[in-house]
């Protein structure tokens, strides 16, 4: 019978904390996926509806979403994309 206790013990935790860590990692991945999909949708809206009164709102929302994505990916890093992009 294979268990996760060997891997968890190697990280100084129990099988339960190892499972919690995996669940937390999976939740972060799902959040990143949702943020990526939101960024793509906002970029598409901006490209296809440049004259929309919502354009500035979309740009601001895209900036905020991108910042959140980068904070989750690399909490100590920064967004390498120029502000106006």
Contact map, one row per residue, 1 for C-alpha under 8 A:
1110000000000000000000000000000000000000000000000000000000000000000000000000000000000
1111000000000000000000000000000000000000000000000000000000000000000000000000000000000
1111110000000000000000000000000000000000000000000000000000000000000000000000000000000
0111111100000010010000000000000000000000000000000000000000000000000000000000000000000
0011111110000110010000000000000000000000000000000000000000000000000000000000000000000
0011111111000000000000000000000000000000000000000000000000000000000000000000000000000
0001111111100000010000000000000000000000000000000000000000000000000000000000000000000
0001111111111110110000000000000000000000000000000000000000000000000000000000000000000
0000111111111110000000000000000000000000000000000000000000000000000000000000000000000
0000011111111000000000000000000000000000000000000000000000000000000000000000000000000
0000001111111000000000000000000000000000000000000000000000000000000000000000000000000
0000000111111100000000000000000000000000000000000000000000000000000000000000000000000
0000000111111111110000000000000000000000000000000000000000000000000000000000000000000
0000100110011111110000000000000000000000000000000000000000000000000000000000000000000
0001100110001111111000000000000000000000000000000000000000000000000000000000000000000
0000000000001111111100000000000000000000000000000000000000000000000000000000000000000
0000000100001111111110000000000000000000000000000000000000000000000000000000000000000
0001101100001111111111000000000000000000000000000000000000000000000000000000000000000
0000000000000011111111100000000000000000000000000000000000000000000000000000000000000
0000000000000001111111110000000000000000000000000000000000000000000000000000000000000
0000000000000000111111111000000000000000000000000000000000000000000000000000000000000
0000000000000000011111111100000000000000000000000000000000000000000000000000000000000
0000000000000000001111111110000000000000000000000000000000000000000000000000000000000
0000000000000000000111111111000000000000000000000000000000000000000000000000000000000
0000000000000000000011111111100000000000000000000000000000000000000000000000000000000
0000000000000000000001111111110000000000000000000000000000000000000000000000000000000
0000000000000000000000111111111000000000000000000000000000000000000000000000000000000
0000000000000000000000011111111100000000000000000000000000000000000000010000000000000
0000000000000000000000001111111110000000000000000000000000000000000000000000000000000
0000000000000000000000000111111111000000000000000000000000000000000000000000000000000
0000000000000000000000000011111111100000000000000000000000000000000000000000000000000
0000000000000000000000000001111111110000000000000000000000000000000010011000000000000
0000000000000000000000000000111111111000000000000000000000000000000000000000000000000
0000000000000000000000000000011111111100000000000000000000000000000000000000000000000
0000000000000000000000000000001111111110000000000000000000000000110010000000000000000
0000000000000000000000000000000111111111000000000000000000000000000010000000000000000
0000000000000000000000000000000011111111100000000000000000000000000000000000000000000
0000000000000000000000000000000001111111110000000000000000000000100000000000000000000
0000000000000000000000000000000000111111111000000000000000000100110000000000000000000
0000000000000000000000000000000000011111111100000000000000000000000000000000000000000
0000000000000000000000000000000000001111111110000000000000000000000000000000000000000
0000000000000000000000000000000000000111111111000000000001101100000000000000000000000
0000000000000000000000000000000000000011111111100000000000000100000000000000000000000
0000000000000000000000000000000000000001111111110000000000000000000000000000000000000
0000000000000000000000000000000000000000111111111100000001000000000000000000000000000
0000000000000000000000000000000000000000011111111100001001100000000000000000000000000
0000000000000000000000000000000000000000001111111100000000000000000000000000000000000
0000000000000000000000000000000000000000000111111100000000000000000000000000000000000
0000000000000000000000000000000000000000000011111111001000000000000000000000000000000
0000000000000000000000000000000000000000000011111111001000000000000000000000000000000
0000000000000000000000000000000000000000000000001111101000000000000000000000000000000
0000000000000000000000000000000000000000000000001111111000000000000000000000000000000
0000000000000000000000000000000000000000000000000011111100000000000000000000000000000
0000000000000000000000000000000000000000000000000001111111000000000000000000000000000
0000000000000000000000000000000000000000000001001111111111100000000000000000000000000
0000000000000000000000000000000000000000000000000000111111110000000000000000000000000
0000000000000000000000000000000000000000000000000000011111111000000000000000000000000
0000000000000000000000000000000000000000010011000000011111111100000000000000000000000
0000000000000000000000000000000000000000010001000000001111111110000000000000000000000
0000000000000000000000000000000000000000000000000000000111111111000000000000000000000
0000000000000000000000000000000000000000010000000000000011111111100000000000000000000
0000000000000000000000000000000000000010011000000000000001111111110000000000000000000
0000000000000000000000000000000000000000000000000000000000111111111000000000000000100
0000000000000000000000000000000000000000000000000000000000011111111100000000000000000
0000000000000000000000000000000000100110000000000000000000001111111110000000000000000
0000000000000000000000000000000000100010000000000000000000000111111111000000001000000
0000000000000000000000000000000000000000000000000000000000000011111111100000011000000
0000000000000000000000000000000000000000000000000000000000000001111111110000000000000
0000000000000000000000000000000100110000000000000000000000000000111111111000000000000
0000000000000000000000000000000000000000000000000000000000000000011111111110111000000
0000000000000000000000000000000000000000000000000000000000000000001111111111110000000
0000000000000000000000000001000100000000000000000000000000000000000111111110000000000
0000000000000000000000000000000100000000000000000000000000000000000011111110000000000
0000000000000000000000000000000000000000000000000000000000000000000001111111110000000
0000000000000000000000000000000000000000000000000000000000000000000001111111110000000
0000000000000000000000000000000000000000000000000000000000000000000000100111110000000
0000000000000000000000000000000000000000000000000000000000000000000001100111111000000
0000000000000000000000000000000000000000000000000000000000000000001001100111111100000
0000000000000000000000000000000000000000000000000000000000000000011001000000111111000
0000000000000000000000000000000000000000000000000000000000000000000000000000011111000
0000000000000000000000000000000000000000000000000000000000000000000000000000001111101
0000000000000000000000000000000000000000000000000000000000000000000000000000001111111
0000000000000000000000000000000000000000000000000000000000000010000000000000000011111
0000000000000000000000000000000000000000000000000000000000000000000000000000000001111
0000000000000000000000000000000000000000000000000000000000000000000000000000000011111
